[in-house]
Each structure stands twice: as C-alpha cells, then as structure tokens.
C-alpha cells in the first residue's frame, strides 16, 4: 500500500520534499526507487506508442 501511494505521488509530479513529508519514514534512497520506476514506466509507454505508430505506417 505504501509503495502504491509513493508511486502515485511520483506519477503526479508531487515534489520530493512533499512526498518525504507525507510518507514520514521513507528515506531519500527509497524515494529515488519510486521515481526511477515511474520513469521506466513512462519510457515503456513511449516505446509502445512508437511501435504502434510504426505498425500503422506499415499497414498504410
């Protein structure tokens, strides 16, 4: 549950200082893990979108 909350906060661009205040016991290192996970998901989404766009060009 805590990890889901931290991930949602990171996805919504909540400042790190606010996230640390809200999460209380979380260290900056742990916060970085969630930020990195969100960035990885964003990159994966971009790649998926680009792949779909390439497939659409091939079909046309």
N, C-alpha and C positions, 0 to 999 in steps of 0.2 A: 504494500500500500504506500509506504513512504517513497519507494522508488518510482511508483507511478505518478505521485504528486510532483516529485522533483522533475521528472521527465516532462510533465505537462507545463510546469512553470518555465522550463528551459525552452520548450516549443513555442511558448508565447512571449519570448524575449523579456522575461522578467529579469531585472538586474541581479547580478550575482549577490550583491550586498543584501538585497531584499530576500532572495532565496535562502541565504545563510541565516538571516534573522527569523524567517518563517520556519525553517527546518530545525533550528535550535542546535542540535548536537552534530550536525553534518560538518565535516571538515572541508576545506577548500579542495583537497585532492579528490574527495568523493564527488563534490560538485562538478569538477572537471570531467569525471567519468560520464555523468549525465549529459553534459554539454557535448562531449565527443559523440555519444550515442545519438543525440539529436542531429548532429552534423552528418553522421554516417547515413542516417535515415533520409535526410534531405538529399544527399548525393545519390543515393539509390533511387529515389523518386525521380530525380532529374534524368538519370540514365535510363530508367524505364520509359519516361516520356520521350526521350530522344530515340530510343529503339522503336517505339510505336510510330513516331514521325517518319523514321526511315522505312518502316514497313508500308506505311501509307503511300510514300513516294514510289516504292517498288510496284505497288498494285495499280498505280495510275498510268 
